[in-house]
Amino acid sequence: MAGMTIFRNYSVSRYTNQNTLKMKRRSFIKRTAAFSSVTLLPSAVWARIKAGNLRTAHIGVGGMGFADLESIASHDSAVVSALCDVDSNSLARASSAFPKAKTFADYRVLFDQLRNEIDAVIVSTPDHTHAPASLMAMELGKPVYCQKPLTHHISEARAVRKMAEDKNLVTQMGIQIHSFKEYRSAVKLIQDGIIGKVHTVRAWSPKNWGYNGPAPAGSDPVPESLDWNLWLGTAPERPYKEGFYHPVNWRKVLDYGCGTLGDMGVHIFDTPYTALALDVPQTVMTECRPPNGFGHPQNNVVTYEFPGTAYTTDTLKWVWYDGPGAPADHEDLKLPNEDQLPEQGSMFIGEKGRLLLPHWLFAKLIVDGEYEDITYPELEEQDHYHQFVDACMDKDKTSAPFSYAARLTEAILLGVLANRFPGQTLHWNQEKRTFDESQPNEYLSASYRNF
Ligand SMILES: NC(=O)c1ccc[n+]([C@@H]2O[C@H](COP(=O)([O-])OP(=O)(O)OC[C@H]3O[C@@H](n4cnc5c(N)ncnc54)[C@H](O)[C@@H]3O)[C@@H](O)[C@H]2O)c1
């Protein structure tokens, strides 16, 4: 069970490992303590970055991490300098694409050895490692591109945001669709009032990043290529089971992932969240199966209520449907000509009509049950990855910095947490950063394992 608030006295030395790290503990602490006091990049480093290139370190280079690696490396100024993965097969594949980069299995060792040879860090690991790796990178003064959702726990989202702001670092969350013209165009249409003030958004994904079965019994041999202790990182110890966690399926498990809402919901909710200038919800309620202490529920209907903004009525209702069969039938989701709903997407319902936003295509306007033509705004192409590199070199600004991403993530994670209390309306106190109900507050923070 979640317990102590880990970031109150955050320090890099928390991550030192007495048991398994093949490094003398005392010297690691000494060195990490020395670099934890760094707050600004030395001016010589800035000068070099502005003049020429950005040396990048990539943590997690299998799956999406490999795509992130290629996308960052496609910027002329990026120089891939370090690769880190706990699976030697993923590391070998990335290393053969970028043979000059130094390779590591443990991000703590990478930071310890290369702190003066890297300028920016890309974190593309499973969700439970996002905050530990990003905080360590930022403590060294490094800009960070971190995959979505920004963190696994709500307290982590606040801690990551605070550190990025305190150190004034360039940051970007890996919601690359945020930069796509289709979604930016929907933001502009909504903010220009195409359907008037919005009172409800319904969004859906039939993907199934839940698991209703029991925790698997027994254990399987850990593959030779995998360092299971490093994969678990700060998360609770658990025996390795083939097919349950690494790769990809960790999303379904409470201790490592955030279910379908934490996976697809971040992308799909990003546009309404930006367009309607939302912050943190005041209530959240989930309909799903009772908690089983292991996996996220396979089907969820999550209803949020947000305080009103300039683009909404007095309050805004956001309803999320996920899992096989989603979304449930609803009058708001009926399309003209009995058209099929797109597989994933969202519907904005406003005072003057509805805007359908298929994931990730241009929006369609529906008024009085009929489609109406839209003149889409003319927008420039934007590359989410290059924007990050350019921002690190002081030539641009990121569009999904942690100041934004942490709020979006917090809103999403409140819904994920509500899965543990099906059918109960939970009231979130934004100022106190706690629920009015006491039990859910036990799950706001992580309890980090020493590894
Ligand atoms: N933005 C997008 O469109 C998008 C798409 C897919 C995944 N993602 C995100 O990317 C992240 C990774 O997802 P995935 O599907 O690639 O998962 P995955 O399990 O396929 O790959 C994760 C990789 O990270 C490595 N890894 C695990 N722990 C590590 C650690 N402590 N240090 C270094 N390497 C570690 C694994 O060995 C593996 O190579 C997740 O946060 C996910 O939400 C984003």
The ligand as an SDF file (V2000), in Angstrom:
LIG
                    3D

 44 48  0  0  0  0  0  0  0  0999 V2000
    3.6820    8.7720  -27.1570 N   0  0  0  0  0  0  0  0  0  0  0  0
    3.2670    7.6490  -27.6780 C   0  0  0  0  0  0  0  0  0  0  0  0
    2.5810    7.6160  -28.7180 O   0  0  0  0  0  0  0  0  0  0  0  0
    3.6330    6.3570  -27.0080 C   0  0  0  0  0  0  0  0  0  0  0  0
    3.4430    5.1250  -27.6730 C   0  0  0  0  0  0  0  0  0  0  0  0
    3.8490    3.9580  -27.0030 C   0  0  0  0  0  0  0  0  0  0  0  0
    4.3920    4.0480  -25.7300 C   0  0  0  0  0  0  0  0  0  0  0  0
    4.5450    5.2620  -25.1250 N   0  0  0  0  0  0  0  0  0  0  0  0
    5.1340    5.3760  -23.7900 C   0  0  0  0  0  0  0  0  0  0  0  0
    6.4960    4.9630  -23.8650 O   0  0  0  0  0  0  0  0  0  0  0  0
    6.8960    4.3260  -22.6580 C   0  0  0  0  0  0  0  0  0  0  0  0
    7.4460    2.9420  -22.9790 C   0  0  0  0  0  0  0  0  0  0  0  0
    6.4060    2.1620  -23.5390 O   0  0  0  0  0  0  0  0  0  0  0  0
    6.7580    0.9340  -24.5000 P   0  0  0  0  0  0  0  0  0  0  0  0
    5.5000    0.5260  -25.1540 O   0  0  0  0  0  0  0  0  0  0  0  0
    7.9240    1.2770  -25.3410 O   0  0  0  0  0  0  0  0  0  0  0  0
    7.1910   -0.1660  -23.4090 O   0  0  0  0  0  0  0  0  0  0  0  0
    8.1380   -1.4310  -23.6360 P   0  0  0  0  0  0  0  0  0  0  0  0
    7.9550   -2.2920  -22.4670 O   0  0  0  0  0  0  0  0  0  0  0  0
    7.8750   -1.9920  -25.0010 O   0  0  0  0  0  0  0  0  0  0  0  0
    9.5890   -0.8140  -23.6850 O   0  0  0  0  0  0  0  0  0  0  0  0
   10.1820   -0.2210  -22.5670 C   0  0  0  0  0  0  0  0  0  0  0  0
   11.6740   -0.2450  -22.7510 C   0  0  0  0  0  0  0  0  0  0  0  0
   12.2700    0.3540  -21.6010 O   0  0  0  0  0  0  0  0  0  0  0  0
   13.2400   -0.5410  -21.0790 C   0  0  0  0  0  0  0  0  0  0  0  0
   13.3340   -0.3040  -19.6400 N   0  0  0  0  0  0  0  0  0  0  0  0
   12.5000   -0.7040  -18.6460 C   0  0  0  0  0  0  0  0  0  0  0  0
   12.9160   -0.2330  -17.4620 N   0  0  0  0  0  0  0  0  0  0  0  0
   14.0400    0.4700  -17.6990 C   0  0  0  0  0  0  0  0  0  0  0  0
   14.9460    1.1880  -16.8760 C   0  0  0  0  0  0  0  0  0  0  0  0
   14.7700    1.2800  -15.5370 N   0  0  0  0  0  0  0  0  0  0  0  0
   16.0210    1.7640  -17.4390 N   0  0  0  0  0  0  0  0  0  0  0  0
   16.2330    1.6830  -18.7930 C   0  0  0  0  0  0  0  0  0  0  0  0
   15.4160    0.9930  -19.6140 N   0  0  0  0  0  0  0  0  0  0  0  0
   14.3210    0.4200  -19.0780 C   0  0  0  0  0  0  0  0  0  0  0  0
   12.7420   -1.9300  -21.4350 C   0  0  0  0  0  0  0  0  0  0  0  0
   13.7570   -2.9060  -21.4040 O   0  0  0  0  0  0  0  0  0  0  0  0
   12.2230   -1.6730  -22.8480 C   0  0  0  0  0  0  0  0  0  0  0  0
   13.2550   -1.7240  -23.7890 O   0  0  0  0  0  0  0  0  0  0  0  0
    5.6480    4.2940  -21.7750 C   0  0  0  0  0  0  0  0  0  0  0  0
    5.6710    5.3730  -20.8790 O   0  0  0  0  0  0  0  0  0  0  0  0
    4.4910    4.4660  -22.7470 C   0  0  0  0  0  0  0  0  0  0  0  0
    3.3700    5.0800  -22.1690 O   0  0  0  0  0  0  0  0  0  0  0  0
    4.1780    6.3960  -25.7460 C   0  0  0  0  0  0  0  0  0  0  0  0
  1  2  1  0
  2  3  2  0
  2  4  1  0
  4  5  1  0
  4 44  2  0
  5  6  2  0
  6  7  1  0
  7  8  2  0
  8  9  1  0
  8 44  1  0
  9 10  1  0
  9 42  1  0
 10 11  1  0
 11 12  1  0
 11 40  1  0
 12 13  1  0
 13 14  1  0
 14 15  2  0
 14 16  1  0
 14 17  1  0
 17 18  1  0
 18 19  2  0
 18 20  1  0
 18 21  1  0
 21 22  1  0
 22 23  1  0
 23 24  1  0
 23 38  1  0
 24 25  1  0
 25 26  1  0
 25 36  1  0
 26 27  1  0
 26 35  1  0
 27 28  2  0
 28 29  1  0
 29 30  1  0
 29 35  2  0
 30 31  1  0
 30 32  2  0
 32 33  1  0
 33 34  2  0
 34 35  1  0
 36 37  1  0
 36 38  1  0
 38 39  1  0
 40 41  1  0
 40 42  1  0
 42 43  1  0
M  CHG  2   8   1  16  -1
M  END
$$$$
